Amino acid sequence: MANFMGKDGFQWFVGVVESRQDPKKLGRVRVRCLGYHTDDLDKLPTADLPWAHPMNPITSATVSGVGTTPLGTVEGSWVVGFFQDGADCQQPIIIGTLPGVPYALPDKDSNKGFQDAVNANYPKYKETDVNRLAVNEKDTNEGEELNPHSTLTLRRADIEKSIGRADFNQVDMFNGSNILAADDGTNFNEPPTPYAAEYPYNHVYESESGHIKEFDDTAGAERIHERHTSGSGYEIFPDGSKVTRVKNDNYELIAGDHNAHIKGSHSTTTDGGVKVFVNASGKDGGAAPGQATAAINNYTIEVGKGANVNIQVNKGDINLVAADGSINMKAAKSIRMEAAQVIKIAANQFDAEIGKGGWSEIVAGKNRKTGDEIDMDADPINLN
C-alpha cells in the first residue's frame, strides 16, 4: 500500500486550460502545468496533454446529472489541482480556478502553450478577471465609472420613456345638460436600473454568450438581476420594485387557477390589439355560490363605489354581439344615449313601459308611425 493514492506524496500543480472538448463529455479539460510541461506546442501539442477531471463542491452530487454540471472553465483559465497518481502526473484533478490580471492577450500565431492558442478568445482584456459588474471601477477624483459592463451600458440606453396610459376625454351630452368627466391618462417611464455596486458585495455569474445573474449585497443598493443575452430579463430594486423586460414574445401557461391582487393601480398599454377569450372550453361550470343559474365561467367585472367604467374609441366602432343570448342593461338612475347621426333599433317586437314621469318626445322633423293597427287602449305588456 506504499504507492496508494494519498500515501506517496501530494503532487499539486498550477496550469492553464487549453482544451475542453472532452470526447467522453465528463467535463474534463486539458491543462498545461507549470514546471511539468513545456510551452512549445511542437514538442508537446495540446492533444497530448492528459485530461483533468474537475472537482465539484459537496453541494453538487455530480452523479446522473444531479447537481451543478461540471462545466465552466474556458480555454485560457488558470487552474490549480493535484495529480491523483502522484509522481506519474498523468491523472490530474482540478480543484479550482485562479483569477488574476492577464499580462498579455492570447496569440494564435506564437505556437506557445499556456494560453488559448486555438481560438484566442480568452482572456478578452488586460484587467482583473473579476466581472466588471462586481468591480465597478471608478475614477478616484470624478467618481465616474471607468469600465462599465457592456450590458449595463445597453440597459441604461434601452429605457422606454413617455409610455401613454388610457385617456378618457370629457363628453358633453344633450347640449351640456349631462357632462361625463374626463379621466386623463398620464405618461409613465420605465425606471432606470439602480445599479450602484461596490466591490466586493456584488456576486455575479456571466456565461460565455452573455447570460448574467447578479446578487448584489451593496448596502442601500441591494438588487437581484437576471438577464438573457438578447436583453430579456428582470431586475428587483432595493425597495422591492421589479422591472421585467421581454425582447420578443411572452407566453404564460397556468394549469390551475391564477389569482392576482394589485393593491395599487393597474395600467396596461398595448401597441397592438387585445383579445380575451373566456370559457374557451365551452363547459358549464355550474352555479356560483349564492346564485341559482349563473355559471362560474362567466366574465365578471365589478367596479367599487365612486368609480366609473369609461370606454373611449378614438376612431372606430363599438360592437356588442350576443350570438346566442340576450343583452340586459339596468341602471339605478338613468340610461342616456346620444348619436350625432342616426339611432336605429330593429326588433321583432318593441315593448316600452313608461312610469308616472311620462313620455317626452321632441321631433324637429317629421314624426312617422306606421303599423297594421295602432291600438291606443291595448293592455300593458309584461316586460319580464
Protein Blocks (a to p, Z undefined) as FASTA:
>chain_A
ZZgghinopaddddddfbfcdfklnopacdddehkaccbfklmgfklpccddddddfkbn
opghiajddbfbaghiacddddfkljnopaccdfbdcddddfbdcdfklopghiafknom
acfbdcdfbdfklnopacfklopafbdcfklmmmmmmccehiacdddddddeehhiaccd
ddddddddddddfbfcdcfkbccdddfkopacdddfbghiaccddddfkopacdddfkop
acdddfbdcddddfbdcddddfbdcddddfbdcdddehklopaebjaehiaklcfkbccd
dddehiacddddfbdcdddddfbbcdddddfkbccdddfkbccdddfbdcddddfkopad
ddfbdcddddfbdcfkbccddfZZ
